[in-house]
Amino acid sequence: MNNIRKIRAQQGMSGSDLAKKMGVSRAFISRAELDCIIGKKNIKKFSEILNVNPIYLLGADNFKILPKNEEEKQILIDIIKKL
């Protein structure tokens, strides 16, 4: 289970608000929150809009914060490439 709905709710954002910021339909947000395949491009976009680490977004609770340096950023990129 990913953390999209949880993060969105914590930030006081509705599904419609997130859809508008993403430039997608509300139905897309619903599918993404239900763990339908959302793709690397959208994972990046979700993480940027919600200001969270993409790995945390995908459900890894111990990766909540964004990378602090280039080494951490590269580790995350490598993990995402393997998805």
C-alpha positions in Angstrom: 0.0 0.0 0.0 1.4 3.4 -0.9 1.2 6.5 1.2 -0.4 8.9 -1.3 -3.8 9.2 0.5 -2.2 9.4 3.9 0.2 12.2 2.9 -2.5 14.1 1.0 -4.8 13.9 4.0 -2.1 15.0 6.4 -1.5 18.1 4.2 -5.2 18.9 4.2 -5.5 18.4 0.5 -8.5 16.8 -1.2 -8.2 14.4 -4.0 -9.6 17.0 -6.3 -6.9 19.5 -5.1 -4.2 17.0 -5.8 -5.6 16.1 -9.2 -5.6 19.8 -10.2 -2.0 20.2 -9.1 -1.0 17.1 -11.0 -2.9 18.0 -14.1 -4.8 14.7 -14.0 -8.4 13.5 -13.3 -9.8 12.8 -9.8 -10.3 9.2 -11.0 -6.5 9.0 -11.7 -5.8 10.1 -8.1 -8.2 7.5 -6.8 -6.5 4.7 -8.8 -3.1 5.9 -7.7 -4.2 5.8 -4.0 -5.4 2.3 -4.5 -2.0 1.2 -5.7 -2.7 0.9 -9.4 0.4 1.3 -11.5 1.2 5.0 -11.7 4.6 5.1 -13.5 8.0 6.7 -12.6 7.1 10.1 -14.1 4.0 10.3 -11.9 5.8 9.0 -8.8 8.3 11.9 -9.2 5.5 14.4 -9.8 3.5 13.2 -6.7 6.7 13.4 -4.5 7.4 16.9 -5.7 3.9 18.2 -5.2 3.5 16.5 -1.8 7.1 17.4 -0.9 8.1 13.8 0.2 10.6 11.2 -0.6 9.4 9.0 -3.5 10.3 5.9 -1.6 8.1 7.0 1.4 5.4 7.9 -1.1 5.5 4.2 -2.3 5.0 2.9 1.2 8.4 2.7 2.9 7.7 4.6 6.2 11.4 4.9 7.2 12.2 7.1 4.1 9.9 10.0 4.9 12.4 12.8 4.5 13.8 14.0 1.2 17.5 13.1 0.4 20.0 15.5 2.0 22.8 15.2 -0.5 23.8 13.9 -3.9 24.7 10.4 -2.6 21.3 9.9 -1.0 19.6 11.2 -4.1 21.5 8.7 -6.3 20.6 5.8 -4.0 16.9 6.8 -4.4 17.3 7.1 -8.2 18.8 3.7 -8.4 15.9 2.2 -6.3 13.3 3.9 -8.5 15.0 2.6 -11.7 14.5 -0.9 -10.4 10.8 -0.5 -10.0 
